[in-house]
């Protein structure tokens, strides 16, 4: 029994079964985004070198900012992962008293409200409300299991009420589908949609003795100019006198190419 309990809690400390998928989304899909958007191969490598590893997170942030669906799913998965890790480390005190109930309620509300606020700021209140409510619902089974001490105990879990068993099962299924199906599908779609992860800008670019007005994907700021990927010449370039372009489309999405 102890082995079962330890295995369950060790899995929870890592954020549950979806933690490997989240790592893949964070590490792999931004590179896929760059590769598809600029044309792959040497072009993708040139962009990544110009960005430098410290700025690679900007690609993921751009993907999330430009897709409410990806942001929604990633917020739900991340929220539940952090809650599982916190609960496995003793963040949810066991017991049925008012004090423990108040603590469990507060702990289960903090992260959903925070993610809901972020979704409201970057998208709108409807996305924010949906994120907060769904994220809160996706942790109620965890609250029940840890407060009652049933997590990983088959014998103890038999004493739970039928509705509690149904809630826990439904929550686990929903959380697993979000982490291993919805999240990679949403990330894959955004990575191959042909839209820039960063601002498109129209800038003056100097080439030898000539100056051209080209469109660039902004990579980093440099003094009063930028370093960007020049879409017209397919190379990294320094540019000045930039004006933002409203459209983010660089090429056709993968499913239309």
Buried (B, 14 or more C-beta within 10 A) or exposed (E): EEEEBEEBBEBBBBBBBBBEBBEEBBEEBBBBBBBBBBBEEEBBBBBBEBBEEEEBEBBBBBBBBBBBEBBBBBBBBBBBBBBBBBBBEEBBBBBEEEEBBEBBEEBBBEBBBBBBEBBBEBBEEEBBEBBBEBBBBBBBBBBBBBBBEBBBBEEBBEEBEEEBBEBBEBBBEBBBEBBBEBBBEBBBBBBBBBBBBBBBBBBBBEEEEEEBEBBBBBBEEEEEBBBBBBBEEEBBBBBBEBEEBEEBEBBEBEEEE
